[in-house]
Amino acid sequence: MSQMLSIPLELPEFQIVNQWSEKEAHFALVRKQCGIERCPACGFCSLGIHDRRTRKVRDLAVLKKPLFLLVEIVRFRCQNCEEVFSQSFDSIKANQHFTKRYQEYLFEQCQGTTIQKVCKQQKVPYSTLERIYYAIAKEKMAKQRKELQIQAALKEEVTVIGIDEIAVRKGHVYETVLVHLVHGGVIGMNRDRSFDSVTQLLCHHAILSKASIQTIVVDMWEPFHKALRMIFPAATIVIDKYHVVQKVTQALDQVRKELQSSTKKAKNPLKSHRFLLLRSWEKLKETSSQT
């Protein structure tokens, strides 16, 4: 059973014709506000209406339920060149079934997790979300690459870059990410994390010259180091602090176990103190630090 609904869309280009709510989702019938449409082929403004269609477009959720826009799309026929085309929208890309802001939301949700997990949460097909994610990532990288090129042209400076891998799906499927640590932008991405993949990623970008790259932050993955030593032999390689802390923690715990097993006293001072040893000094309480 449907119920009437009244919510602001915050999409100025649309006029709301009708709104209602059903059990699983909200719906809004919308049409574009009057505006000038030009033929994409010849730029002519004198147009005749060819036909009208309705496209179902998913938008950001409202009140914890999906919102679908039923967009009335007018198709025009140019009276100059006879080209037939659909009207354009600022908030929806051509031939897309998701608003731009919902696509951006999906992209942000994928940060720090897997595409598969977001698919289940948002009930979006995996192939669809994967296509959206990489399309937006490509756009952002192109924008950031252009900004980096402009900055490099305006001012020559020491460049610090970082290399890491991200999990794109479950099952240890990784991609290599190249990051500009001075400006905080993604320079590029490439498949898996092999030596060939890293080499191709580093050699593909013209802004990465041997003279400009002086410091590279990376983890302990050997194919990364092999590629870096070959391409940037003079650069200083800095190991990511999180991986250093991880290795030190593992070594400390191994020493604790060996000392504990070699001590035959009934009351071993190291027994049950594993987490005290692993905790940083400033986070210890007075009694714990004395122990």
C-alpha positions as protocol buffer text, in pm:
chain_id: "A"
residue {
  index: 1
  type: MET
  ca { x: 0 y: 0 z: 0 }
}
residue {
  index: 2
  type: SER
  ca { x: 146 y: 336 z: -104 }
}
residue {
  index: 3
  type: GLN
  ca { x: 143 y: 651 z: 111 }
}
residue {
  index: 4
  type: MET
  ca { x: 181 y: 1015 z: 12 }
}
residue {
  index: 5
  type: LEU
  ca { x: 519 y: 1165 z: 85 }
}
residue {
  index: 6
  type: SER
  ca { x: 663 y: 1517 z: 92 }
}
residue {
  index: 7
  type: ILE
  ca { x: 1041 y: 1551 z: 102 }
}
residue {
  index: 8
  type: PRO
  ca { x: 1282 y: 1811 z: -45 }
}
residue {
  index: 9
  type: LEU
  ca { x: 1509 y: 1663 z: -312 }
}
residue {
  index: 10
  type: GLU
  ca { x: 1763 y: 1946 z: -312 }
}
residue {
  index: 11
  type: LEU
  ca { x: 1796 y: 1904 z: -689 }
}
residue {
  index: 12
  type: PRO
  ca { x: 1707 y: 2250 z: -828 }
}
residue {
  index: 13
  type: GLU
  ca { x: 1682 y: 2138 z: -1190 }
}
residue {
  index: 14
  type: PHE
  ca { x: 1382 y: 1915 z: -1117 }
}
residue {
  index: 15
  type: GLN
  ca { x: 1018 y: 1993 z: -1060 }
}
residue {
  index: 16
  type: ILE
  ca { x: 843 y: 1740 z: -836 }
}
residue {
  index: 17
  type: VAL
  ca { x: 521 y: 1618 z: -993 }
}
residue {
  index: 18
  type: ASN
  ca { x: 430 y: 1354 z: -735 }
}
residue {
  index: 19
  type: GLN
  ca { x: 577 y: 1171 z: -436 }
}
residue {
  index: 20
  type: TRP
  ca { x: 476 y: 854 z: -255 }
}
residue {
  index: 21
  type: SER
  ca { x: 617 y: 588 z: -28 }
}
residue {
  index: 22
  type: GLU
  ca { x: 587 y: 211 z: -48 }
}
residue {
  index: 23
  type: LYS
  ca { x: 704 y: -65 z: 183 }
}
residue {
  index: 24
  type: GLU
  ca { x: 1055 y: -103 z: 39 }
}
residue {
  index: 25
  type: ALA
  ca { x: 1130 y: 241 z: -106 }
}
residue {
  index: 26
  type: HIS
  ca { x: 1028 y: 603 z: -168 }
}
residue {
  index: 27
  type: PHE
  ca { x: 938 y: 731 z: -516 }
}
residue {
  index: 28
  type: ALA
  ca { x: 928 y: 1076 z: -675 }
}
residue {
  index: 29
  type: LEU
  ca { x: 799 y: 1157 z: -1022 }
}
residue {
  index: 30
  type: VAL
  ca { x: 1005 y: 1452 z: -1151 }
}
residue {
  index: 31
  type: ARG
  ca { x: 1058 y: 1650 z: -1468 }
}
residue {
  index: 32
  type: LYS
  ca { x: 1321 y: 1902 z: -1566 }
}
residue {
  index: 33
  type: GLN
  ca { x: 1251 y: 2270 z: -1518 }
}
residue {
  index: 34
  type: CYS
  ca { x: 1220 y: 2469 z: -1839 }
}
residue {
  index: 35
  type: GLY
  ca { x: 1555 y: 2547 z: -1996 }
}
residue {
  index: 36
  type: ILE
  ca { x: 1727 y: 2588 z: -2330 }
}
residue {
  index: 37
  type: GLU
  ca { x: 1835 y: 2268 z: -2500 }
}
residue {
  index: 38
  type: ARG
  ca { x: 2083 y: 2272 z: -2786 }
}
residue {
  index: 39
  type: CYS
  ca { x: 2140 y: 2003 z: -3044 }
}
residue {
  index: 40
  type: PRO
  ca { x: 2469 y: 1826 z: -2955 }
}
residue {
  index: 41
  type: ALA
  ca { x: 2541 y: 1776 z: -3327 }
}
residue {
  index: 42
  type: CYS
  ca { x: 2495 y: 2128 z: -3468 }
}
residue {
  index: 43
  type: GLY
  ca { x: 2417 y: 2352 z: -3168 }
}
residue {
  index: 44
  type: PHE
  ca { x: 2082 y: 2460 z: -3311 }
}
residue {
  index: 45
  type: CYS
  ca { x: 1814 y: 2573 z: -3059 }
}
residue {
  index: 46
  type: SER
  ca { x: 1498 y: 2528 z: -3267 }
}
residue {
  index: 47
  type: LEU
  ca { x: 1382 y: 2184 z: -3157 }
}
residue {
  index: 48
  type: GLY
  ca { x: 1070 y: 1974 z: -3186 }
}
residue {
  index: 49
  type: ILE
  ca { x: 963 y: 1710 z: -2934 }
}
residue {
  index: 50
  type: HIS
  ca { x: 1024 y: 1361 z: -3070 }
}
residue {
  index: 51
  type: ASP
  ca { x: 881 y: 1161 z: -2776 }
}
residue {
  index: 52
  type: ARG
  ca { x: 879 y: 1130 z: -2395 }
}
residue {
  index: 53
  type: ARG
  ca { x: 1013 y: 849 z: -2179 }
}
residue {
  index: 54
  type: THR
  ca { x: 1047 y: 770 z: -1809 }
}
residue {
  index: 55
  type: ARG
  ca { x: 1370 y: 649 z: -1652 }
}
residue {
  index: 56
  type: LYS
  ca { x: 1399 y: 503 z: -1302 }
}
residue {
  index: 57
  type: VAL
  ca { x: 1698 y: 660 z: -1128 }
}
residue {
  index: 58
  type: ARG
  ca { x: 1819 y: 575 z: -778 }
}
residue {
  index: 59
  type: ASP
  ca { x: 1910 y: 861 z: -546 }
}
residue {
  index: 60
  type: LEU
  ca { x: 2037 y: 896 z: -187 }
}
residue {
  index: 61
  type: ALA
  ca { x: 1831 y: 717 z: 76 }
}
residue {
  index: 62
  type: VAL
  ca { x: 1567 y: 907 z: 272 }
}
residue {
  index: 63
  type: LEU
  ca { x: 1457 y: 796 z: 618 }
}
residue {
  index: 64
  type: LYS
  ca { x: 1668 y: 480 z: 579 }
}
residue {
  index: 65
  type: LYS
  ca { x: 1482 y: 372 z: 265 }
}
residue {
  index: 66
  type: PRO
  ca { x: 1602 y: 393 z: -99 }
}
residue {
  index: 67
  type: LEU
  ca { x: 1470 y: 684 z: -303 }
}
residue {
  index: 68
  type: PHE
  ca { x: 1393 y: 633 z: -672 }
}
residue {
  index: 69
  type: LEU
  ca { x: 1333 y: 921 z: -911 }
}
residue {
  index: 70
  type: LEU
  ca { x: 1100 y: 851 z: -1201 }
}
residue {
  index: 71
  type: VAL
  ca { x: 1245 y: 1106 z: -1441 }
}
residue {
  index: 72
  type: GLU
  ca { x: 1037 y: 1222 z: -1736 }
}
residue {
  index: 73
  type: ILE
  ca { x: 1286 y: 1248 z: -2020 }
}
residue {
  index: 74
  type: VAL
  ca { x: 1201 y: 1444 z: -2333 }
}
residue {
  index: 75
  type: ARG
  ca { x: 1367 y: 1343 z: -2659 }
}
residue {
  index: 76
  type: PHE
  ca { x: 1404 y: 1620 z: -2916 }
}
residue {
  index: 77
  type: ARG
  ca { x: 1441 y: 1625 z: -3293 }
}
residue {
  index: 78
  type: CYS
  ca { x: 1658 y: 1903 z: -3426 }
}
residue {
  index: 79
  type: GLN
  ca { x: 1481 y: 2101 z: -3697 }
}
residue {
  index: 80
  type: ASN
  ca { x: 1814 y: 2186 z: -3854 }
}
residue {
  index: 81
  type: CYS
  ca { x: 1999 y: 1852 z: -3884 }
}
residue {
  index: 82
  type: GLU
  ca { x: 1720 y: 1605 z: -3789 }
}
residue {
  index: 83
  type: GLU
  ca { x: 1932 y: 1463 z: -3504 }
}
residue {
  index: 84
  type: VAL
  ca { x: 1730 y: 1293 z: -3224 }
}
residue {
  index: 85
  type: PHE
  ca { x: 1870 y: 1331 z: -2873 }
}
residue {
  index: 86
  type: SER
  ca { x: 1758 y: 1326 z: -2508 }
}
residue {
  index: 87
  type: GLN
  ca { x: 1763 y: 1628 z: -2280 }
}
residue {
  index: 88
  type: SER
  ca { x: 2064 y: 1651 z: -2048 }
}
residue {
  index: 89
  type: PHE
  ca { x: 2070 y: 1676 z: -1668 }
}
residue {
  index: 90
  type: ASP
  ca { x: 2320 y: 1829 z: -1428 }
}
residue {
  index: 91
  type: SER
  ca { x: 2257 y: 1567 z: -1160 }
}
residue {
  index: 92
  type: ILE
  ca { x: 2238 y: 1255 z: -1381 }
}
residue {
  index: 93
  type: LYS
  ca { x: 2493 y: 1138 z: -1635 }
}
residue {
  index: 94
  type: ALA
  ca { x: 2373 y: 1032 z: -1979 }
}
residue {
  index: 95
  type: ASN
  ca { x: 2212 y: 686 z: -1987 }
}
residue {
  index: 96
  type: GLN
  ca { x: 2277 y: 633 z: -1614 }
}
residue {
  index: 97
  type: HIS
  ca { x: 2032 y: 493 z: -1356 }
}
residue {
  index: 98
  type: PHE
  ca { x: 2199 y: 654 z: -1053 }
}
residue {
  index: 99
  type: THR
  ca { x: 2228 y: 1022 z: -967 }
}
residue {
  index: 100
  type: LYS
  ca { x: 2580 y: 1168 z: -954 }
}
residue {
  index: 101
  type: ARG
  ca { x: 2558 y: 1227 z: -581 }
}
residue {
  index: 102
  type: TYR
  ca { x: 2451 y: 867 z: -516 }
}
residue {
  index: 103
  type: GLN
  ca { x: 2743 y: 741 z: -727 }
}
residue {
  index: 104
  type: GLU
  ca { x: 2977 y: 959 z: -521 }
}
residue {
  index: 105
  type: TYR
  ca { x: 2821 y: 816 z: -205 }
}
residue {
  index: 106
  type: LEU
  ca { x: 2884 y: 461 z: -326 }
}
residue {
  index: 107
  type: PHE
  ca { x: 3243 y: 549 z: -409 }
}
residue {
  index: 108
  type: GLU
  ca { x: 3301 y: 691 z: -62 }
}
residue {
  index: 109
  type: GLN
  ca { x: 3142 y: 384 z: 102 }
}
residue {
  index: 110
  type: CYS
  ca { x: 3395 y: 162 z: -77 }
}
residue {
  index: 111
  type: GLN
  ca { x: 3687 y: 340 z: 89 }
}
residue {
  index: 112
  type: GLY
  ca { x: 3838 y: 118 z: 356 }
}
residue {
  index: 113
  type: THR
  ca { x: 3623 y: -184 z: 270 }
}
residue {
  index: 114
  type: THR
  ca { x: 3541 y: -412 z: -24 }
}
residue {
  index: 115
  type: ILE
  ca { x: 3308 y: -353 z: -315 }
}
residue {
  index: 116
  type: GLN
  ca { x: 3133 y: -680 z: -235 }
}
residue {
  index: 117
  type: LYS
  ca { x: 3041 y: -562 z: 115 }
}
residue {
  index: 118
  type: VAL
  ca { x: 2896 y: -234 z: -13 }
}
residue {
  index: 119
  type: CYS
  ca { x: 2698 y: -427 z: -275 }
}
residue {
  index: 120
  type: LYS
  ca { x: 2523 y: -625 z: -5 }
}
residue {
  index: 121
  type: GLN
  ca { x: 2455 y: -317 z: 206 }
}
residue {
  index: 122
  type: GLN
  ca { x: 2316 y: -107 z: -80 }
}
residue {
  index: 123
  type: LYS
  ca { x: 2165 y: -396 z: -279 }
}
residue {
  index: 124
  type: VAL
  ca { x: 2349 y: -296 z: -595 }
}
residue {
  index: 125
  type: PRO
  ca { x: 2484 y: -554 z: -845 }
}
residue {
  index: 126
  type: TYR
  ca { x: 2858 y: -613 z: -809 }
}
residue {
  index: 127
  type: SER
  ca { x: 2937 y: -541 z: -1175 }
}
residue {
  index: 128
  type: THR
  ca { x: 2743 y: -214 z: -1157 }
}
residue {
  index: 129
  type: LEU
  ca { x: 2918 y: -89 z: -844 }
}
residue {
  index: 130
  type: GLU
  ca { x: 3257 y: -199 z: -974 }
}
residue {
  index: 131
  type: ARG
  ca { x: 3200 y: 0 z: -1294 }
}
residue {
  index: 132
  type: ILE
  ca { x: 3090 y: 307 z: -1097 }
}
residue {
  index: 133
  type: TYR
  ca { x: 3385 y: 283 z: -858 }
}
residue {
  index: 134
  type: TYR
  ca { x: 3651 y: 264 z: -1128 }
}
residue {
  index: 135
  type: ALA
  ca { x: 3484 y: 531 z: -1342 }
}
residue {
  index: 136
  type: ILE
  ca { x: 3486 y: 780 z: -1052 }
}
residue {
  index: 137
  type: ALA
  ca { x: 3838 y: 677 z: -949 }
}
residue {
  index: 138
  type: LYS
  ca { x: 3956 y: 740 z: -1305 }
}
residue {
  index: 139
  type: GLU
  ca { x: 3791 y: 1085 z: -1307 }
}
residue {
  index: 140
  type: LYS
  ca { x: 3946 y: 1178 z: -973 }
}
residue {
  index: 141
  type: MET
  ca { x: 4290 y: 1057 z: -1079 }
}
residue {
  index: 142
  type: ALA
  ca { x: 4270 y: 1256 z: -1404 }
}
residue {
  index: 143
  type: LYS
  ca { x: 4174 y: 1568 z: -1210 }
}
residue {
  index: 144
  type: GLN
  ca { x: 4447 y: 1520 z: -951 }
}
residue {
  index: 145
  type: ARG
  ca { x: 4704 y: 1439 z: -1219 }
}
residue {
  index: 146
  type: LYS
  ca { x: 4622 y: 1764 z: -1395 }
}
residue {
  index: 147
  type: GLU
  ca { x: 4654 y: 1959 z: -1070 }
}
residue {
  index: 148
  type: LEU
  ca { x: 4988 y: 1793 z: -996 }
}
residue {
  index: 149
  type: GLN
  ca { x: 5118 y: 1876 z: -1342 }
}
residue {
  index: 150
  type: ILE
  ca { x: 5018 y: 2240 z: -1298 }
}
residue {
  index: 151
  type: GLN
  ca { x: 5182 y: 2258 z: -956 }
}
residue {
  index: 152
  type: ALA
  ca { x: 5498 y: 2092 z: -1084 }
}
residue {
  index: 153
  type: ALA
  ca { x: 5515 y: 2337 z: -1372 }
}
residue {
  index: 154
  type: LEU
  ca { x: 5467 y: 2638 z: -1145 }
}
residue {
  index: 155
  type: LYS
  ca { x: 5712 y: 2535 z: -877 }
}
residue {
  index: 156
  type: GLU
  ca { x: 5989 y: 2280 z: -877 }
}
residue {
  index: 157
  type: GLU
  ca { x: 6005 y: 2097 z: -544 }
}
residue {
  index: 158
  type: VAL
  ca { x: 6121 y: 1778 z: -379 }
}
residue {
  index: 159
  type: THR
  ca { x: 5859 y: 1509 z: -432 }
}
residue {
  index: 160
  type: VAL
  ca { x: 5770 y: 1241 z: -181 }
}
residue {
  index: 161
  type: ILE
  ca { x: 5557 y: 955 z: -306 }
}
residue {
  index: 162
  type: GLY
  ca { x: 5407 y: 646 z: -146 }
}
residue {
  index: 163
  type: ILE
  ca { x: 5319 y: 302 z: -279 }
}
residue {
  index: 164
  type: ASP
  ca { x: 5069 y: 68 z: -119 }
}
residue {
  index: 165
  type: GLU
  ca { x: 4811 y: -193 z: -212 }
}
residue {
  index: 166
  type: ILE
  ca { x: 4436 y: -197 z: -158 }
}
residue {
  index: 167
  type: ALA
  ca { x: 4199 y: -494 z: -152 }
}
residue {
  index: 168
  type: VAL
  ca { x: 3936 y: -455 z: -424 }
}
residue {
  index: 169
  type: ARG
  ca { x: 3749 y: -771 z: -329 }
}
residue {
  index: 170
  type: LYS
  ca { x: 3770 y: -1071 z: -99 }
}
residue {
  index: 171
  type: GLY
  ca { x: 4013 y: -1350 z: -179 }
}
residue {
  index: 172
  type: HIS
  ca { x: 4334 y: -1145 z: -171 }
}
residue {
  index: 173
  type: VAL
  ca { x: 4267 y: -953 z: -491 }
}
residue {
  index: 174
  type: TYR
  ca { x: 4484 y: -641 z: -473 }
}
residue {
  index: 175
  type: GLU
  ca { x: 4567 y: -334 z: -677 }
}
residue {
  index: 176
  type: THR
  ca { x: 4872 y: -112 z: -643 }
}
residue {
  index: 177
  type: VAL
  ca { x: 4816 y: 257 z: -559 }
}
residue {
  index: 178
  type: LEU
  ca { x: 5066 y: 536 z: -623 }
}
residue {
  index: 179
  type: VAL
  ca { x: 5016 y: 840 z: -397 }
}
residue {
  index: 180
  type: HIS
  ca { x: 5164 y: 1191 z: -394 }
}
residue {
  index: 181
  type: LEU
  ca { x: 5234 y: 1239 z: -24 }
}
residue {
  index: 182
  type: VAL
  ca { x: 5305 y: 1613 z: -51 }
}
residue {
  index: 183
  type: HIS
  ca { x: 4974 y: 1705 z: -212 }
}
residue {
  index: 184
  type: GLY
  ca { x: 4777 y: 1407 z: -81 }
}
residue {
  index: 185
  type: GLY
  ca { x: 4641 y: 1288 z: -414 }
}
residue {
  index: 186
  type: VAL
  ca { x: 4627 y: 956 z: -597 }
}
residue {
  index: 187
  type: ILE
  ca { x: 4862 y: 962 z: -897 }
}
residue {
  index: 188
  type: GLY
  ca { x: 4762 y: 626 z: -1041 }
}
residue {
  index: 189
  type: MET
  ca { x: 4648 y: 268 z: -988 }
}
residue {
  index: 190
  type: ASN
  ca { x: 4733 y: -61 z: -1157 }
}
residue {
  index: 191
  type: ARG
  ca { x: 4631 y: -426 z: -1139 }
}
residue {
  index: 192
  type: ASP
  ca { x: 4767 y: -665 z: -871 }
}
residue {
  index: 193
  type: ARG
  ca { x: 5094 y: -592 z: -686 }
}
residue {
  index: 194
  type: SER
  ca { x: 5354 y: -771 z: -896 }
}
residue {
  index: 195
  type: PHE
  ca { x: 5693 y: -636 z: -1006 }
}
residue {
  index: 196
  type: ASP
  ca { x: 5571 y: -582 z: -1365 }
}
residue {
  index: 197
  type: SER
  ca { x: 5259 y: -400 z: -1247 }
}
residue {
  index: 198
  type: VAL
  ca { x: 5455 y: -164 z: -1019 }
}
residue {
  index: 199
  type: THR
  ca { x: 5715 y: -98 z: -1289 }
}
residue {
  index: 200
  type: GLN
  ca { x: 5447 y: -13 z: -1542 }
}
residue {
  index: 201
  type: LEU
  ca { x: 5273 y: 218 z: -1293 }
}
residue {
  index: 202
  type: LEU
  ca { x: 5594 y: 407 z: -1209 }
}
residue {
  index: 203
  type: CYS
  ca { x: 5708 y: 444 z: -1571 }
}
residue {
  index: 204
  type: HIS
  ca { x: 5367 y: 553 z: -1704 }
}
residue {
  index: 205
  type: HIS
  ca { x: 5359 y: 897 z: -1538 }
}
residue {
  index: 206
  type: ALA
  ca { x: 5578 y: 1170 z: -1685 }
}
residue {
  index: 207
  type: ILE
  ca { x: 5572 y: 1376 z: -1362 }
}
residue {
  index: 208
  type: LEU
  ca { x: 5778 y: 1106 z: -1187 }
}
residue {
  index: 209
  type: SER
  ca { x: 6135 y: 1192 z: -1286 }
}
residue {
  index: 210
  type: LYS
  ca { x: 6448 y: 1043 z: -1130 }
}
residue {
  index: 211
  type: ALA
  ca { x: 6565 y: 1392 z: -1035 }
}
residue {
  index: 212
  type: SER
  ca { x: 6246 y: 1494 z: -852 }
}
residue {
  index: 213
  type: ILE
  ca { x: 6175 y: 1177 z: -654 }
}
residue {
  index: 214
  type: GLN
  ca { x: 6394 y: 1179 z: -343 }
}
residue {
  index: 215
  type: THR
  ca { x: 6186 y: 990 z: -87 }
}
residue {
  index: 216
  type: ILE
  ca { x: 5952 y: 695 z: -130 }
}
residue {
  index: 217
  type: VAL
  ca { x: 5735 y: 553 z: 149 }
}
residue {
  index: 218
  type: VAL
  ca { x: 5651 y: 186 z: 103 }
}
residue {
  index: 219
  type: ASP
  ca { x: 5583 y: -133 z: 296 }
}
residue {
  index: 220
  type: MET
  ca { x: 5809 y: -442 z: 304 }
}
residue {
  index: 221
  type: TRP
  ca { x: 5665 y: -612 z: -6 }
}
residue {
  index: 222
  type: GLU
  ca { x: 5975 y: -722 z: -201 }
}
residue {
  index: 223
  type: PRO
  ca { x: 5839 y: -664 z: -558 }
}
residue {
  index: 224
  type: PHE
  ca { x: 5782 y: -297 z: -461 }
}
residue {
  index: 225
  type: HIS
  ca { x: 6143 y: -260 z: -342 }
}
residue {
  index: 226
  type: LYS
  ca { x: 6284 y: -436 z: -647 }
}
residue {
  index: 227
  type: ALA
  ca { x: 6098 y: -203 z: -884 }
}
residue {
  index: 228
  type: LEU
  ca { x: 6192 y: 109 z: -686 }
}
residue {
  index: 229
  type: ARG
  ca { x: 6564 y: 21 z: -672 }
}
residue {
  index: 230
  type: MET
  ca { x: 6562 y: -30 z: -1049 }
}
residue {
  index: 231
  type: ILE
  ca { x: 6374 y: 291 z: -1144 }
}
residue {
  index: 232
  type: PHE
  ca { x: 6479 y: 529 z: -863 }
}
residue {
  index: 233
  type: PRO
  ca { x: 6820 y: 403 z: -746 }
}
residue {
  index: 234
  type: ALA
  ca { x: 6912 y: 734 z: -578 }
}
residue {
  index: 235
  type: ALA
  ca { x: 6586 y: 776 z: -386 }
}
residue {
  index: 236
  type: THR
  ca { x: 6562 y: 713 z: -12 }
}
residue {
  index: 237
  type: ILE
  ca { x: 6321 y: 431 z: 68 }
}
residue {
  index: 238
  type: VAL
  ca { x: 6131 y: 471 z: 395 }
}
residue {
  index: 239
  type: ILE
  ca { x: 5942 y: 177 z: 539 }
}
residue {
  index: 240
  type: ASP
  ca { x: 5585 y: 255 z: 643 }
}
residue {
  index: 241
  type: LYS
  ca { x: 5585 y: 294 z: 1024 }
}
residue {
  index: 242
  type: TYR
  ca { x: 5284 y: 68 z: 1067 }
}
residue {
  index: 243
  type: HIS
  ca { x: 5470 y: -225 z: 914 }
}
residue {
  index: 244
  type: VAL
  ca { x: 5777 y: -151 z: 1128 }
}
residue {
  index: 245
  type: VAL
  ca { x: 5564 y: -146 z: 1444 }
}
residue {
  index: 246
  type: GLN
  ca { x: 5401 y: -471 z: 1337 }
}
residue {
  index: 247
  type: LYS
  ca { x: 5738 y: -646 z: 1294 }
}
residue {
  index: 248
  type: VAL
  ca { x: 5875 y: -509 z: 1623 }
}
residue {
  index: 249
  type: THR
  ca { x: 5560 y: -619 z: 1804 }
}
residue {
  index: 250
  type: GLN
  ca { x: 5588 y: -970 z: 1662 }
}
residue {
  index: 251
  type: ALA
  ca { x: 5956 y: -992 z: 1760 }
}
residue {
  index: 252
  type: LEU
  ca { x: 5885 y: -865 z: 2113 }
}
residue {
  index: 253
  type: ASP
  ca { x: 5609 y: -1119 z: 2161 }
}
residue {
  index: 254
  type: GLN
  ca { x: 5837 y: -1398 z: 2036 }
}
residue {
  index: 255
  type: VAL
  ca { x: 6108 y: -1302 z: 2288 }
}
residue {
  index: 256
  type: ARG
  ca { x: 5846 y: -1295 z: 2566 }
}
residue {
  index: 257
  type: LYS
  ca { x: 5736 y: -1648 z: 2475 }
}
residue {
  index: 258
  type: GLU
  ca { x: 6094 y: -1778 z: 2471 }
}
residue {
  index: 259
  type: LEU
  ca { x: 6176 y: -1623 z: 2809 }
}
residue {
  index: 260
  type: GLN
  ca { x: 5853 y: -1749 z: 2957 }
}
residue {
  index: 261
  type: SER
  ca { x: 5916 y: -2106 z: 2841 }
}
residue {
  index: 262
  type: SER
  ca { x: 6277 y: -2101 z: 2969 }
}
residue {
  index: 263
  type: THR
  ca { x: 6177 y: -1974 z: 3315 }
}
residue {
  index: 264
  type: LYS
  ca { x: 6081 y: -2253 z: 3553 }
}
residue {
  index: 265
  type: LYS
  ca { x: 5955 y: -2036 z: 3838 }
}
residue {
  index: 266
  type: ALA
  ca { x: 5602 y: -2090 z: 3954 }
}
residue {
  index: 267
  type: LYS
  ca { x: 5521 y: -1722 z: 3929 }
}
residue {
  index: 268
  type: ASN
  ca { x: 5657 y: -1609 z: 3597 }
}
residue {
  index: 269
  type: PRO
  ca { x: 5661 y: -1224 z: 3576 }
}
residue {
  index: 270
  type: LEU
  ca { x: 5601 y: -1236 z: 3200 }
}
residue {
  index: 271
  type: LYS
  ca { x: 5300 y: -1464 z: 3220 }
}
residue {
  index: 272
  type: SER
  ca { x: 4969 y: -1296 z: 3137 }
}
residue {
  index: 273
  type: HIS
  ca { x: 5150 y: -966 z: 3068 }
}
residue {
  index: 274
  type: ARG
  ca { x: 5145 y: -988 z: 2691 }
}
residue {
  index: 275
  type: PHE
  ca { x: 4914 y: -692 z: 2634 }
}
residue {
  index: 276
  type: LEU
  ca { x: 5101 y: -477 z: 2885 }
}
residue {
  index: 277
  type: LEU
  ca { x: 5419 y: -521 z: 2683 }
}
residue {
  index: 278
  type: LEU
  ca { x: 5241 y: -436 z: 2358 }
}
residue {
  index: 279
  type: ARG
  ca { x: 5071 y: -124 z: 2493 }
}
residue {
  index: 280
  type: SER
  ca { x: 5247 y: 211 z: 2448 }
}
residue {
  index: 281
  type: TRP
  ca { x: 5406 y: 364 z: 2762 }
}
residue {
  index: 282
  type: GLU
  ca { x: 5187 y: 676 z: 2770 }
}
residue {
  index: 283
  type: LYS
  ca { x: 4872 y: 460 z: 2778 }
}
residue {
  index: 284
  type: LEU
  ca { x: 4981 y: 255 z: 3079 }
}
residue {
  index: 285
  type: LYS
  ca { x: 4834 y: 322 z: 3421 }
}
residue {
  index: 286
  type: GLU
  ca { x: 5070 y: 382 z: 3716 }
}
residue {
  index: 287
  type: THR
  ca { x: 5027 y: 29 z: 3855 }
}
residue {
  index: 288
  type: SER
  ca { x: 5073 y: -125 z: 3511 }
}
residue {
  index: 289
  type: SER
  ca { x: 5394 y: 71 z: 3443 }
}
residue {
  index: 290
  type: GLN
  ca { x: 5537 y: -44 z: 3775 }
}
residue {
  index: 291
  type: THR
  ca { x: 5463 y: -404 z: 3681 }
}
